[in-house]
Amino acid sequence: MTSSVSTLDRPVGRTPTAGAAEKTARRKALLHWIAVHSLGIATALFFVLPFVFVFLTSLMSDQQALTRDLTPNTWHWDNYVKVFETPGFLTWWKNSLLYAGLGTALVVVSSVPVAYALAKFRFRGRHLSLLLVISMMTLPPQVVIIPMYLFWAKQMDLSGTLWPLIVPMAFGDAFAVFLLRQFLLTIPDEYIEAAKIDGCGELRTLVKIVLPMAKPGIAAVALFQFFYCWNDYFGPQIYASENPGAWTLSYGLESFKGAHHTDWNLTMAATVLVMGPVILVFFFAQKAFVEGVTLTGVKG
């Protein structure tokens, strides 16, 4: 009788053996997941850890930076304030926004009509035109930099500004044209033919029908161009090096590093501020970017 009462009074639930078995199953599932994704985890750590190192170093004191310490003893958020207080840093920021923003807009606006014509128009010399676009992609910028500099600096007297880098983007970009052309080939011709039957001209068809369907491809081109302009060091060095008021962040960061070569915490803080906009733009636009790059090149 006593044993039966004690059995009834025992709380109902999982037995210790069942709980241990469940923990073992979860542990095995976790180990299996880590084993399957080990290569992806290693690759992610390979790319992420340098950013973590730069960020943590930017919050250290100048005595602690680049020591054996991996985390700050005291968090110096004022390092970012000191960077912004550096003479010229805000100017470099504005110049980078002008260069990247205006350059991206000009490339997209000028490249879309050319890509649309190469993808959907049937005219004599179409394949030759595409071949010329591809050949321009293989031409290094260093090959034409001397005649381009002589034209913009001597003939147009625009040396010391960013306009020699921005104005040519109004005439399109070979890589942007090729990428958009490949994406526009994936849009069925039936949509365009239906629009023309309804009375739409080529321009209205492009604006009302093609552009809404080509948003992923346009987003990919815009991101590529924004990243290129934001990170461009060669162009500002050639045209704007003599005028600190026209420097961009990529070029000004080199000057900042030279002035603070012993203050690695401030140098890392400036590096984070230069990388920040690019990371944020890609983070918020990665879905359209990946979709645009994935769908590009389905047809040849």
Secondary structure by P-SEA (a helix, b strand, c coil): caaaaaaaaccccccaaaaaaaaaaaaaaaaaaaaaaaaaaaaaaaacaaaaaaaaaaaccccccccccccccccccaaaaaaaaccaaaaaaaaaaaaaaaaaaaaaaaaaaaaaaaccccccaaaaaaaaaaaaaacccccaaaaaaaaaaccccccccccccccccccccaaaaaaaaaaaaaccaaaaaaaaaacccaaaaaaccccccaaaaaaaaaaaaaaaaaacccccccccccccccccaaaaaaaaaaaaccaaaaaaaaaaaaaaaaaaaaaaaaaaaaaaaaaccccc
